[in-house]
Amino acid sequence: MDLDWSPEQQELRALARDFAEREIAPHVGEYDKAERFPREIVEQAAALGFAGGIVPAEYGGAGLDYVTYSGLIEEISRACHIVACALTFPSGLVGNSILTYGTEEQKQRYLKPLAQGETFAGAGVTEARSGTDVSDMDTTARRDGSDWVINGAKMWISFLDVATYYLTFAHLGADEKSGRKRICAFIVDADLKGVSTHPLKNKYGFRPLSTGELVLEDVRVPADALLGEEGQGFEIAMHSLDHGRFTVAAGGVGVVRACLERSVAYARERETFGQEIGRYQFVQDMIAKMVLGYETSKLLVLQAAWMKDQGKRSTRETSLAKWHATESAFEAAHLAIQVFGSYGYSAEYGIERYFRNARAPIIYEGTTQIHKMMQAEHALGYRRLNGRNGDVSPICSWAPALSPVHASA
Ligand SMILES: Cc1cc2nc3c(=O)[nH]c(=O)nc-3n(C[C@H](O)[C@H](O)[C@H](O)COP(=O)(O)OP(=O)(O)OC[C@H]3O[C@@H](n4cnc5c(N)ncnc54)[C@H](O)[C@@H]3O)c2cc1C
């Protein structure tokens, strides 16, 4: 793997950095306080192709490779987590599901405008009673003639108010053999009869992004609203999480970097007892931890990106990157507040915003506990690549598989 950024990659990063500094950073405090979705900024970014991500050009995307894409996300989320989140949905959970499992018509109708930043979409996985345990959902779908009728409620759905459609999951009842719920994925237009939304206000972070309840009451969708095959919904959700988690991890890298850069600048400027606070070892300890968080998160994201670019399966590596980068982002934001003292606690400096926004990614797209469990189960040989009888996971992408002792477990 080549860790050098090519001149083209550097150019794109510079363009994104410049945009973030000019068009996002001066306004982020205002729209965060107002809990207002910065649609105009996201549209401006999309006009520069930043929403296109890894989506191929034929579907309105930028056709980037994952390594380049990770650099772009880092630059945007360094200024604002929420804008980065909006720009990555076309390559993440929603867009990637349609790209991988959609029909040509679904791609043209739903993915293309999403990748061009003309529309927004929500992903309806979580419910009031089931979050981590996706397969335990209560939302149902039943056939009625050639239509489907969906009933249920999704909780904590992002882009709730701005979405023109939702990628929603519902079950058809339990499978006779396995007893597991047969889950399907549907594309549900937001303006259909029976669809209603109830935003949650005053949440801890991610305030500009409307999040809340999506209620589906006898929502009738045509046969072609089904994404993939009947019963393929769980597979679709898991496949797409692999991509969503990647974008969340890359966003985390940008947050660590922002906290590190801001802390370094402040530590060189603020003086106590006649010298810069950066001269004190306790402050250096905080800076050093942020450096470690940045470098390690970045390398894990690059590893996952490189594997995706090689067409290798990277579920474990992406999970590791997501776990580490989101925890590092939260730690960096926590430390940055400490470096800034009381000013870090004030909205004026924007450091506390990084802290608030860095908390949610530790919960969504797999909690930290789930990622830890996944890593341990791979190492122990309890979880294998490509299902029960697949190969034992390698320790890292270029290392051999774990020893035969583990392989026989
Ligand atoms: C800002 C924000 C935006 C979101 N956006 C979306 C969205 O757009 N679409 C969507 O569908 N969802 C969204 N979510 C929801 C999020 O994905 C879920 O909250 C998450 O999956 C966790 O589910 P839960 O809250 O039900 O927690 P639970 O699943 O109830 O877990 C509670 C606790 O138990 C732990 N736990 C659970 N099971 C295990 C286990 N087997 N082993 C060890 N520990 C376990 C968890 O780690 C956690 O600490 C969003 C959440 C937030 C905060």
The ligand as a Tripos MOL2 file, in Angstrom:
@<TRIPOS>MOLECULE
LIG
   53    58     1     0     0
SMALL
NO_CHARGES

@<TRIPOS>ATOM
      1 C1        -27.6060   10.9390   16.2830 C.3       1 LIG1
      2 C2        -28.0880    9.5730   15.9280 C.ar      1 LIG1
      3 C3        -28.4660    9.3100   14.6220 C.ar      1 LIG1
      4 C4        -28.9740    8.0400   14.2740 C.ar      1 LIG1
      5 N1        -29.3760    7.8260   12.9920 N.ar      1 LIG1
      6 C5        -29.9600    6.6360   12.6710 C.ar      1 LIG1
      7 C6        -30.4900    6.4200   11.3540 C.ar      1 LIG1
      8 O1        -30.4040    7.2780   10.4820 O.2       1 LIG1
      9 N2        -31.1140    5.2510   11.0870 N.ar      1 LIG1
     10 C7        -31.2460    4.2580   12.0360 C.ar      1 LIG1
     11 O2        -31.8130    3.2290   11.7280 O.2       1 LIG1
     12 N3        -30.7480    4.4280   13.2910 N.ar      1 LIG1
     13 C8        -30.1080    5.5820   13.6380 C.ar      1 LIG1
     14 N4        -29.6060    5.7870   14.9080 N.ar      1 LIG1
     15 C9        -29.8130    4.7480   15.9100 C.3       1 LIG1
     16 C10       -28.5710    3.9070   16.2220 C.3       1 LIG1
     17 O3        -28.1340    3.2240   15.0850 O.3       1 LIG1
     18 C11       -28.9350    2.9480   17.3840 C.3       1 LIG1
     19 O4        -29.1950    3.7600   18.5190 O.3       1 LIG1
     20 C12       -27.8300    1.9560   17.6650 C.3       1 LIG1
     21 O5        -27.8150    0.9640   16.6820 O.3       1 LIG1
     22 C13       -27.9310    1.3030   19.0480 C.3       1 LIG1
     23 O6        -29.2110    0.7890   19.2540 O.3       1 LIG1
     24 P1        -30.0120    1.1270   20.6130 P.3       1 LIG1
     25 O7        -29.9440    2.5840   20.8540 O.co2     1 LIG1
     26 O8        -31.3510    0.4930   20.4870 O.co2     1 LIG1
     27 O9        -29.1980    0.4350   21.7510 O.3       1 LIG1
     28 P2        -29.3200   -1.1410   22.2380 P.3       1 LIG1
     29 O10       -29.2280   -2.0090   21.0820 O.co2     1 LIG1
     30 O11       -30.5230   -1.2620   23.0950 O.co2     1 LIG1
     31 O12       -28.0390   -1.2250   23.1440 O.3       1 LIG1
     32 C14       -27.9640   -0.6570   24.4580 C.3       1 LIG1
     33 C15       -26.5760   -0.9570   25.0490 C.3       1 LIG1
     34 O13       -26.3810   -2.3740   25.1330 O.3       1 LIG1
     35 C16       -25.2140   -2.7410   24.4150 C.3       1 LIG1
     36 N5        -25.4450   -4.0250   23.7500 N.ar      1 LIG1
     37 C17       -26.5250   -4.4060   23.0340 C.ar      1 LIG1
     38 N6        -26.3800   -5.6380   22.5700 N.ar      1 LIG1
     39 C18       -25.1550   -6.0790   22.9850 C.ar      1 LIG1
     40 C19       -24.4020   -7.2670   22.7930 C.ar      1 LIG1
     41 N7        -24.8660   -8.3050   22.0770 N.pl3     1 LIG1
     42 N8        -23.1850   -7.3500   23.3800 N.ar      1 LIG1
     43 C20       -22.6960   -6.3100   24.1070 C.ar      1 LIG1
     44 N9        -23.3550   -5.1520   24.2870 N.ar      1 LIG1
     45 C21       -24.5600   -5.0380   23.7510 C.ar      1 LIG1
     46 C22       -24.9750   -1.6410   23.4140 C.3       1 LIG1
     47 O14       -23.6060   -1.5550   23.0200 O.3       1 LIG1
     48 C23       -25.4190   -0.4210   24.2060 C.3       1 LIG1
     49 O15       -24.3770    0.0080   25.0240 O.3       1 LIG1
     50 C24       -29.0650    7.0230   15.2730 C.ar      1 LIG1
     51 C25       -28.6460    7.2840   16.5770 C.ar      1 LIG1
     52 C26       -28.1620    8.5290   16.9120 C.ar      1 LIG1
     53 C27       -27.7230    8.7810   18.3310 C.3       1 LIG1
@<TRIPOS>BOND
     1     1     2 1
     2     2     3 ar
     3     2    52 ar
     4     3     4 ar
     5     4     5 ar
     6     4    50 ar
     7     5     6 ar
     8     6     7 ar
     9     6    13 1
    10     7     8 2
    11     7     9 ar
    12     9    10 ar
    13    10    11 2
    14    10    12 ar
    15    12    13 ar
    16    13    14 ar
    17    14    15 1
    18    14    50 ar
    19    15    16 1
    20    16    17 1
    21    16    18 1
    22    18    19 1
    23    18    20 1
    24    20    21 1
    25    20    22 1
    26    22    23 1
    27    23    24 1
    28    24    25 2
    29    24    26 1
    30    24    27 1
    31    27    28 1
    32    28    29 2
    33    28    30 1
    34    28    31 1
    35    31    32 1
    36    32    33 1
    37    33    34 1
    38    33    48 1
    39    34    35 1
    40    35    36 1
    41    35    46 1
    42    36    37 ar
    43    36    45 ar
    44    37    38 ar
    45    38    39 ar
    46    39    40 ar
    47    39    45 ar
    48    40    41 1
    49    40    42 ar
    50    42    43 ar
    51    43    44 ar
    52    44    45 ar
    53    46    47 1
    54    46    48 1
    55    48    49 1
    56    50    51 ar
    57    51    52 ar
    58    52    53 1
@<TRIPOS>SUBSTRUCTURE
     1 LIG1         1 GROUP 0 **** ****
